[in-house]
């Protein structure tokens, strides 16, 4: 269905509309009063298609808090009358008529991010323990699944197609994000975006941001390492070749990355992760969410960017199986730069969301017809015009009162 904002004339939709209100003391035209009515799109198209001679009217009881509205006790219920008439030459007005949108609108997504940032800031510590560790479950299971496939290729095949392990990881590992977003879990990488939006929009304080980011990071670390041990080491799933050699080599390669390089690789990684979460919230149906959550993660994985929480599965698990990894050196030269780079990437997406989609300062995504930023500017202009009219009317009323 399509919601129309109706005034005296709704010419954008090729329909003339007027309101009248049944009051206890007789009918009163409410003319320019704004209201909302929902009309099925098919019915609207049928009305437009019947041309200028078509007229219809709607009468319904006016409700207030779910009950029929009465001006005073004992009065009959007030009724609202809406007259609709198709007007000639409507084709030129149909440029603003768009089909029903099957995704959450950008301003709604931005509002969800604000609301969720506040909800996260209010979580007690015990919930952070549970939700942070739960994300570790999903990361460990998805990581072991992806490593089992990526490490199974023959050496000769890898020499010919070295991109294969990255491609497999990029296609399989993102299932962890499906579990976290749809089933549940707190994730440091995504919280960098959530809390940036909440902070800029004034929903949360700096202290709350630190509480959320530190809490999610600490328990993600604990969950990933513990469940990598429980599901990956205790089960002995990588003890045979070629998985053992691949796992040890992959873990050792992470330690050898220059810390500056790790930092800059971590920024685009979390840009893609937060973009995936943002688009996952935008999608309404399950298939749309799965697709939106999946492929941005494929992009950063195949490109070879760095994700701090993902490395918390690979490197500790490789060390458990005998990889030549100095844990302290890895933390200082890879993990910490990754954490900081991921933070910058999340902040970038959060600030971009506010710049594009907030009501007050939205600069508008010019690739989407359903973006609200143009409408928000139009509404502000309309309100300014109404304010000017009221002020002008008030000045005239004062002048007339003084003259009399």
SULGI-V658366 format. One record per residue. N is the residue number from 1. SS is DSSP state (a for helix, b for strand, c for the rest). PSI is psi as a letter, one per 20 degrees, with the letter a starting at -180 (NA if undefined). Layout:
n->N ss->SS psi->PSI
n->N ss->SS psi->PSI
//
This chain:
n->1 ss->c psi->r
n->2 ss->b psi->p
n->3 ss->b psi->p
n->4 ss->b psi->p
n->5 ss->b psi->o
n->6 ss->b psi->p
n->7 ss->c psi->b
n->8 ss->c psi->g
n->9 ss->b psi->p
n->10 ss->b psi->m
n->11 ss->a psi->h
n->12 ss->a psi->h
n->13 ss->a psi->j
n->14 ss->c psi->k
n->15 ss->b psi->p
n->16 ss->b psi->p
n->17 ss->b psi->q
n->18 ss->b psi->q
n->19 ss->b psi->q
n->20 ss->b psi->q
n->21 ss->b psi->p
n->22 ss->b psi->o
n->23 ss->b psi->r
n->24 ss->c psi->h
n->25 ss->c psi->k
n->26 ss->b psi->r
n->27 ss->b psi->q
n->28 ss->b psi->p
n->29 ss->b psi->p
n->30 ss->c psi->j
n->31 ss->c psi->d
n->32 ss->c psi->j
n->33 ss->c psi->p
n->34 ss->c psi->q
n->35 ss->b psi->r
n->36 ss->b psi->p
n->37 ss->b psi->q
n->38 ss->b psi->p
n->39 ss->b psi->p
n->40 ss->c psi->p
n->41 ss->a psi->h
n->42 ss->a psi->g
n->43 ss->a psi->h
n->44 ss->a psi->g
n->45 ss->a psi->h
n->46 ss->a psi->g
n->47 ss->a psi->g
n->48 ss->a psi->h
n->49 ss->a psi->h
n->50 ss->c psi->i
n->51 ss->c psi->a
n->52 ss->c psi->i
n->53 ss->c psi->i
n->54 ss->c psi->p
n->55 ss->b psi->q
n->56 ss->b psi->r
n->57 ss->b psi->q
n->58 ss->b psi->p
n->59 ss->b psi->p
n->60 ss->b psi->q
n->61 ss->b psi->p
n->62 ss->c psi->p
n->63 ss->b psi->q
n->64 ss->b psi->o
n->65 ss->c psi->k
n->66 ss->c psi->i
n->67 ss->b psi->q
n->68 ss->b psi->p
n->69 ss->c psi->p
n->70 ss->c psi->p
n->71 ss->c psi->h
n->72 ss->c psi->r
n->73 ss->c psi->p
n->74 ss->c psi->i
n->75 ss->c psi->q
n->76 ss->c psi->q
n->77 ss->c psi->p
n->78 ss->c psi->q
n->79 ss->b psi->q
n->80 ss->b psi->p
n->81 ss->b psi->p
n->82 ss->b psi->p
n->83 ss->b psi->p
n->84 ss->b psi->p
n->85 ss->b psi->p
n->86 ss->b psi->p
n->87 ss->c psi->q
n->88 ss->c psi->q
n->89 ss->c psi->l
n->90 ss->a psi->i
n->91 ss->a psi->h
n->92 ss->a psi->i
n->93 ss->a psi->i
n->94 ss->a psi->j
n->95 ss->a psi->h
n->96 ss->a psi->j
n->97 ss->c psi->o
n->98 ss->c psi->q
n->99 ss->c psi->r
n->100 ss->c psi->p
n->101 ss->c psi->p
n->102 ss->c psi->j
n->103 ss->b psi->r
n->104 ss->c psi->p
n->105 ss->c psi->q
n->106 ss->a psi->g
n->107 ss->a psi->h
n->108 ss->a psi->g
n->109 ss->a psi->g
n->110 ss->a psi->h
n->111 ss->a psi->h
n->112 ss->a psi->g
n->113 ss->a psi->g
n->114 ss->a psi->g
n->115 ss->a psi->g
n->116 ss->a psi->h
n->117 ss->a psi->g
n->118 ss->a psi->g
n->119 ss->a psi->g
n->120 ss->a psi->h
n->121 ss->a psi->h
n->122 ss->c psi->j
n->123 ss->c psi->p
n->124 ss->c psi->r
n->125 ss->a psi->g
n->126 ss->a psi->h
n->127 ss->a psi->h
n->128 ss->a psi->h
n->129 ss->a psi->g
n->130 ss->a psi->g
n->131 ss->a psi->h
n->132 ss->a psi->g
n->133 ss->a psi->h
n->134 ss->a psi->h
n->135 ss->a psi->h
n->136 ss->a psi->h
n->137 ss->a psi->g
n->138 ss->a psi->g
n->139 ss->a psi->g
n->140 ss->a psi->g
n->141 ss->a psi->g
n->142 ss->a psi->h
n->143 ss->a psi->g
n->144 ss->a psi->h
n->145 ss->a psi->g
n->146 ss->a psi->g
n->147 ss->a psi->h
n->148 ss->a psi->h
n->149 ss->a psi->g
n->150 ss->a psi->h
n->151 ss->c psi->j
n->152 ss->c psi->i
n->153 ss->c psi->q
n->154 ss->c psi->q
n->155 ss->a psi->h
n->156 ss->a psi->h
n->157 ss->a psi->h
n->158 ss->a psi->h
n->159 ss->a psi->h
n->160 ss->a psi->h
n->161 ss->c psi->m
n->162 ss->c psi->i
n->163 ss->c psi->i
n->164 ss->a psi->g
n->165 ss->a psi->g
n->166 ss->a psi->g
n->167 ss->a psi->g
n->168 ss->a psi->g
n->169 ss->a psi->g
n->170 ss->a psi->h
n->171 ss->a psi->h
n->172 ss->a psi->g
n->173 ss->c psi->h
n->174 ss->c psi->i
n->175 ss->a psi->h
n->176 ss->a psi->h
n->177 ss->a psi->h
n->178 ss->a psi->g
n->179 ss->a psi->g
n->180 ss->a psi->g
n->181 ss->a psi->g
n->182 ss->a psi->g
n->183 ss->a psi->g
n->184 ss->c psi->q
n->185 ss->c psi->q
n->186 ss->c psi->p
n->187 ss->c psi->p
n->188 ss->a psi->g
n->189 ss->a psi->g
n->190 ss->a psi->h
n->191 ss->a psi->h
n->192 ss->a psi->h
n->193 ss->a psi->g
n->194 ss->a psi->g
n->195 ss->a psi->h
n->196 ss->a psi->g
n->197 ss->a psi->g
n->198 ss->a psi->h
n->199 ss->a psi->g
n->200 ss->a psi->h
n->201 ss->c psi->j
n->202 ss->c psi->j
n->203 ss->c psi->h
n->204 ss->c psi->r
n->205 ss->c psi->r
n->206 ss->a psi->h
n->207 ss->a psi->g
n->208 ss->a psi->h
n->209 ss->a psi->g
n->210 ss->a psi->h
n->211 ss->a psi->g
n->212 ss->a psi->g
n->213 ss->a psi->g
n->214 ss->a psi->g
n->215 ss->a psi->g
n->216 ss->a psi->h
n->217 ss->a psi->g
n->218 ss->a psi->g
n->219 ss->a psi->h
n->220 ss->a psi->g
n->221 ss->a psi->g
n->222 ss->a psi->g
n->223 ss->a psi->g
n->224 ss->a psi->g
n->225 ss->a psi->g
n->226 ss->a psi->g
n->227 ss->a psi->h
n->228 ss->a psi->g
n->229 ss->a psi->g
n->230 ss->a psi->g
n->231 ss->a psi->h
n->232 ss->a psi->h
n->233 ss->a psi->g
n->234 ss->c psi->h
n->235 ss->c psi->i
n->236 ss->c psi->k
n->237 ss->c psi->i
n->238 ss->c psi->k
n->239 ss->c psi->h
n->240 ss->c psi->r
n->241 ss->c psi->q
n->242 ss->c psi->j
n->243 ss->a psi->h
n->244 ss->a psi->g
n->245 ss->a psi->g
n->246 ss->a psi->g
n->247 ss->a psi->g
n->248 ss->a psi->g
n->249 ss->a psi->g
n->250 ss->a psi->g
n->251 ss->a psi->g
n->252 ss->a psi->h
n->253 ss->a psi->h
n->254 ss->a psi->h
n->255 ss->a psi->h
n->256 ss->c psi->i
n->257 ss->c psi->p
n->258 ss->c psi->p
n->259 ss->a psi->h
n->260 ss->a psi->g
n->261 ss->a psi->g
n->262 ss->a psi->g
n->263 ss->a psi->g
n->264 ss->a psi->h
n->265 ss->a psi->h
n->266 ss->a psi->h
n->267 ss->a psi->g
n->268 ss->a psi->h
n->269 ss->a psi->g
n->270 ss->a psi->h
n->271 ss->a psi->g
n->272 ss->a psi->h
n->273 ss->a psi->g
n->274 ss->a psi->h
n->275 ss->a psi->h
n->276 ss->a psi->g
n->277 ss->a psi->g
n->278 ss->a psi->g
n->279 ss->a psi->h
n->280 ss->a psi->h
n->281 ss->a psi->h
n->282 ss->a psi->h
n->283 ss->b psi->q
n->284 ss->c psi->h
n->285 ss->c psi->r
n->286 ss->a psi->g
n->287 ss->a psi->g
n->288 ss->a psi->g
n->289 ss->a psi->g
n->290 ss->a psi->g
n->291 ss->a psi->g
n->292 ss->a psi->h
n->293 ss->a psi->h
n->294 ss->a psi->g
n->295 ss->a psi->h
n->296 ss->a psi->h
n->297 ss->a psi->h
n->298 ss->a psi->h
n->299 ss->a psi->g
n->300 ss->a psi->h
n->301 ss->a psi->g
n->302 ss->a psi->h
n->303 ss->a psi->i
n->304 ss->c psi->k
n->305 ss->c psi->r
n->306 ss->c psi->p
n->307 ss->c psi->o
n->308 ss->a psi->g
n->309 ss->a psi->h
n->310 ss->a psi->h
n->311 ss->a psi->i
n->312 ss->a psi->i
n->313 ss->a psi->g
n->314 ss->a psi->g
n->315 ss->a psi->g
n->316 ss->a psi->h
n->317 ss->a psi->h
n->318 ss->a psi->g
n->319 ss->a psi->h
n->320 ss->a psi->h
n->321 ss->c psi->j
n->322 ss->c psi->j
n->323 ss->c psi->q
n->324 ss->c psi->n
n->325 ss->c psi->p
n->326 ss->c psi->o
n->327 ss->a psi->g
n->328 ss->a psi->g
n->329 ss->a psi->g
n->330 ss->a psi->g
n->331 ss->a psi->g
n->332 ss->a psi->h
n->333 ss->a psi->i
n->334 ss->a psi->g
n->335 ss->a psi->g
n->336 ss->a psi->g
n->337 ss->a psi->h
n->338 ss->a psi->g
n->339 ss->a psi->g
n->340 ss->a psi->g
n->341 ss->a psi->g
n->342 ss->a psi->h
n->343 ss->a psi->g
n->344 ss->a psi->g
n->345 ss->a psi->g
n->346 ss->a psi->h
n->347 ss->a psi->g
n->348 ss->a psi->g
n->349 ss->a psi->h
n->350 ss->a psi->g
n->351 ss->a psi->h
n->352 ss->a psi->h
n->353 ss->a psi->g
n->354 ss->a psi->g
n->355 ss->a psi->h
n->356 ss->a psi->h
n->357 ss->a psi->i
n->358 ss->c psi->q
n->359 ss->c psi->g
n->360 ss->c psi->g
n->361 ss->c psi->j
n->362 ss->c psi->p
n->363 ss->c psi->i
n->364 ss->c psi->p
n->365 ss->c psi->o
n->366 ss->c psi->j
n->367 ss->c psi->j
n->368 ss->c psi->p
n->369 ss->c psi->h
n->370 ss->c psi->j
n->371 ss->c psi->q
n->372 ss->c psi->i
n->373 ss->a psi->h
n->374 ss->a psi->g
n->375 ss->a psi->h
n->376 ss->a psi->h
n->377 ss->a psi->h
n->378 ss->a psi->g
n->379 ss->a psi->g
n->380 ss->a psi->g
n->381 ss->a psi->g
n->382 ss->a psi->g
n->383 ss->a psi->h
n->384 ss->a psi->g
n->385 ss->a psi->g
n->386 ss->a psi->g
n->387 ss->a psi->g
n->388 ss->a psi->h
n->389 ss->a psi->g
n->390 ss->a psi->g
n->391 ss->a psi->g
n->392 ss->a psi->g
n->393 ss->a psi->g
n->394 ss->a psi->g
n->395 ss->a psi->g
n->396 ss->a psi->h
n->397 ss->a psi->g
n->398 ss->a psi->g
n->399 ss->a psi->g
n->400 ss->a psi->h
n->401 ss->a psi->h
n->402 ss->a psi->h
n->403 ss->a psi->h
n->404 ss->c psi->NA
//
